[in-house]
Amino acid sequence: MNLSRIEKMVREGDLSLDALKYLIDCRAECEWLDYKQVLQLDTDYQVASFGKDAIAMKNTGGGYLVIGVQDKTWLPQGLPVKLAFDAKLLRDKIRRATGLEITVDIVQHQLRYTGELKWFALILVRASSKRKKRRTPSMVRIDFCVKHPYGLRRGEIYFRRGDSTVRLDDGDELADLLDDLEDRADQDSLVPEQHTSPFAIDTGTYRLLEKDYRNFIGRQVLREKINEAITRDRRIWIVNVHGPGGVGKSALATQAAYDFYERQEFEAILHLTAKETVLTHQGIVRSLGRTLYSLEDLLAQILRLFGEEPRSEMEENKSHALEWLSVMPTLLVLDNLETVDDGRILSFIQGLPDDTLAKVLITSRRKTGGWEFPVTVSELNREEISEFIATKSSELGISIKWSEDNIDNIANASGGLPLAIQWILGHYKLSRNLNKSITAVNSDDSPVLEFSFRNIWDALDEGSRRVLSVMSIFDSPPDSRLLAIATNLPPERLEAALLELEEATLIGRQVNEVDRRSVYTSLPITLTFAAKQLPRFGNLEIEARRRVQQYVQQMDLQQWEVQRFVDIFKRYGVKTDNEKRGVILCRRGESATFAGNLVSAEELFTQARAVAPTSAYVFAMSANFELARKRVGQAIKYADNACARANRFTGALAYSVKARVSDAQRDKRGQIAALRRAIEYDPQDLVLRHQYGVALSRAGETRDAIEQFSRIISIEGAKETPSETLIMALKTRIINYRRLRYNEEAEEDLARAKDLLVKYPHLSSQAHHIADLE
């Protein structure tokens, strides 16, 4: 521990990951450093204790509280999840206990100890950087819980003595403690500390990191695209080079930085990386070259680039940094941005003013979703793989004549990822066994898989992980229908998962040229990693394979079965194979419903919607099924979907089902409106028209109802052989005539109905309806 260094860190407001690592490695507490295993602020006692520590730190000149380190033993234990605190909440708690406005900041970082990634919180209590101002201490302004031993009383002074927070009795004691502390800090300042620049180019206003490659191989078109994106449009200042891990994003960004440095197109370049680990053929090792940790750190780097020393207040640093970026054409290269646990960096660069002269080139495994120009970096093609192998073999001193088969095997195993290819070559140099090296890249303990995919996997939503894992069971790229069946995810969750996986460049969407369906593809190496995650989901693999197999069997339609439904296909304009499958599945679902097998019926209707997601017929039948189960809410959803997708073939069906759903809701107006639309689609459907007339009658629109019944009677009466519809229309018109007291017209209809029953024996089954009216 060096007191002088900690005092300087406090003065500069350093909340970077490097600062956290240094403070943990101190393995001892002092006036400016306090460790805590946890931080809880739920009780008055906890708030009082935190308030005392904050005052004591401020009176000492500021200091750090590191949360996640065991007190007394100083062992880093970490926190399972991030603290639910921000700086404002901490200031509010301090004010409540002390009545003082004390400035505190909090940043939370992740560190790996004992092989596990854990959270640590770094809290900075700020104070004046001038030592003479410490002679005037901050005192408690209010009474807080004074009836309890832990309470605070107005006028009390707290201070740090060694590793403890103590209450002082007078100002003389404070002066003595400060003198002793500052003397010890001054002595530590005499101990020399070596500082080396992490930059390969560190001159003037240019700071460029060292290249991690000897020769840049291929990708000329992609390099030109990135360089053009940086310079062509002032309104878009963020260029996001994104792609899967190990695809070469960092190399492209580094090369761009050097290209612009050589051409002197920017007056300043700052090249930073958040990369913590690197991959060698011996495994993953921690990198010593990280230069990007937090927003405070970025602002400090920008100010130092232009010859300024950072201030203690972050807002002041931000203001000065923005001023420089508004007058100096500057290229900021931020590599591996997604690994920085500080969302303020992205907010800062996205919020640069319109007049900024800065351009920001970031590399990430996913799009940020903001105002940016995305450049997708895909795997190497076959020609680039061959060139990459030849160049890297020469650099590694591997003398072998590469056959086409060997190159193909490396390409298949690596998925075209430069990092994986380089690892295979490095492994081969040691093992001298190419087959063993190729197999090792995808083995269970392969560091390539962990290095390339673990970070992005950990950041995915649970649904996205499930989808990516299940994709590994398919022999050919699946569509969303198959993925829905395999994962058993609701459509909205599946859609969100696919979108996230696309943005993370873990999968791609391709349109099948034969049937125009979208299928989802992924690199073999990505699916290898995903397959190794399947056991984490219990029986998911077994259940997914069972569901897919059952579905495929049901989809194998026999010709004889298709012939049974030709009339339905013709009536409802069903032409595509998928919609035909959807219709047949609905018919199977209806049969299962009549047989009382509702579980099987529900699965069949679900499959029908998956196979024909744009079919009005399928949604209408699904609404009927849900209505039969008295699940009106779901029936409304499907009926609305059917109506939205209706055409001249399916409109009458869709709106007639909508009318039934409205009737179940006792929505008379909705039922009438739906039936009116249904008749517009099929004016010759007299059954629908009769239903429409009955709905009008029930709603009290008697005259309109009579008009509908009269049209039916006119059409049916003109036929040589009338149907039962004529008797029903006469009955309902009689009822409505009587309601209006049109008794003479009613008696005429009644007599006509009796005559029809005598003249046409096939109508006798309707005689009881007429008898009820007498």
Secondary structure, 3 states (H helix, E strand, C coil): CCHHHHHHHHHHCCCCHHHHHHHHHCCCCECCEEEECCCCCCCHHHHHHHHHHHHHHHHHCCEEEEECECCCCCCECCECCCCCCCHHHHHHHHHHHHCCCCCEEEEEEEEEECCEEEEEEEEEECCCCCHHHHHCCCECCCCECCCCCCCECCCCEEEEECCEEEEECCHHHHHHHHHHHHHHHHHHHCCCCCCCCCEEEEECCEEEECCCCCCCCCCHHHHHHHHHHHHHCCCCCEEEEECCCCCCHHHHHHHHHHHHHHHCCCCEEEEEECCCEEEECCEEEECCCCCCCCHHHHHHHHHHHCCCCCCCCHHHHHHHHHHHHHHCCEEEEEECHHHCCCHHHHHHHHCCCCCCCEEEEEEECCCCCCCCEEEECCCCCHHHHHHHHHHHHHHHCCCCCCCHHHHHHHHHHHCCCHHHHHHHHHHHHHHCCHHHHHHHCCCCCCHHHHHHHHHHHHHCCHHHHHHHHHHCCCCCCCEHHHHHHHHCCCHHHHHHHHHHHHHCCCCEEEECCCCCCEEEECCHHHHHHHHHHHHHHCCHHHHHHHHHHHHHHHHCCCHHHHHHCHHHHHHCCCCCHHHHHHHHHHHHHHHHHHCCCHHHHHHHHHHHHHHCCCCHHHHHHHHHHHHHCCCHHHHHHHHHHHHHCCCCCCHHHHHHHHHHHHHHCCCHHHHHHHHHHHHHHCCCCHHHHHHHHHHHHHCCCHHHHHHHHHHHHHHHHCCCCCCHHHHHHHHHHHHHHHHCCCHHHHHHHHHHHHHHHHHCHHHHHHHHHHHCCC
